[in-house]
Amino acid sequence: MTEPKDMIVPMLEEIRAEMTRAFDEVDKRFDGVDKRLDTIDGRQKSFNNALTADTMMGRFVTGDFEERIGELEKKVEQLIKGN
């Protein structure tokens, strides 16, 4: 029968090999998760850009109407003063 001292080193080598394999599998899984998160981040940035553009367009449209209303108010005041 082999002595316990002779069994320790091979057993530690086996444990190290198993741990290395397990960590490699975990790394692969994290790579997949990282890819998915990158995709989600890209979509979120696109969505935020779309919201910003929508807000800007709203401001331009609102600003344009406010200018038109201001011009119409001036014209009405001129008409009232002229009569």
C-alpha positions in Angstrom: 0.0 0.0 0.0 1.3 3.5 -0.8 2.0 5.8 1.9 -0.2 8.9 2.5 2.8 11.2 1.8 3.0 9.7 -1.8 -0.7 10.4 -2.4 -0.8 14.0 -1.4 1.1 15.5 -4.4 -0.8 13.7 -7.1 -4.1 14.5 -5.3 -3.2 18.2 -5.2 -2.3 18.1 -8.9 -5.7 16.6 -9.7 -7.4 19.3 -7.6 -5.5 22.0 -9.4 -6.4 20.6 -12.8 -10.1 20.4 -11.8 -10.0 23.9 -10.5 -8.4 25.2 -13.7 -11.0 23.5 -15.8 -13.8 24.9 -13.6 -12.3 28.4 -13.9 -12.0 28.1 -17.6 -15.7 27.2 -17.8 -16.6 30.1 -15.6 -14.6 32.4 -17.8 -16.4 31.2 -20.9 -19.7 31.8 -19.2 -18.7 35.3 -18.2 -17.6 36.0 -21.8 -21.1 35.2 -22.9 -22.6 37.4 -20.2 -20.2 40.3 -21.1 -21.4 40.1 -24.7 -25.0 40.2 -23.7 -24.3 43.2 -21.4 -22.5 45.0 -24.2 -25.5 44.5 -26.4 -27.8 45.8 -23.8 -25.6 48.8 -23.2 -25.5 49.6 -27.0 -29.3 49.4 -27.1 -29.6 51.6 -24.1 -27.4 54.2 -25.6 -29.4 54.1 -28.8 -32.6 54.5 -26.9 -31.2 57.5 -24.9 -30.0 59.1 -28.1 -33.5 58.7 -29.6 -35.0 60.2 -26.5 -32.6 63.2 -26.6 -33.4 63.7 -30.3 -37.1 63.5 -29.6 -36.8 66.1 -26.8 -34.8 68.4 -29.1 -37.3 68.1 -31.9 -40.1 68.9 -29.4 -38.2 72.0 -28.3 -37.7 73.1 -31.8 -41.3 72.6 -32.7 -42.5 74.3 -29.5 -40.1 77.2 -30.0 -41.3 77.7 -33.5 -44.9 77.8 -32.4 -44.0 80.2 -29.6 -42.3 82.5 -32.1 -45.3 82.4 -34.4 -47.7 83.1 -31.5 -45.5 86.1 -30.5 -45.6 87.4 -34.0 -49.4 87.0 -34.2 -49.8 88.8 -30.9 -47.7 91.7 -32.2 -49.8 91.9 -35.3 -53.0 91.9 -33.3 -51.7 94.7 -31.1 -50.8 96.7 -34.2 -54.2 96.2 -35.6 -55.9 97.2 -32.4 -53.7 100.3 -32.0 -54.2 101.1 -35.7 -58.0 101.1 -35.3 
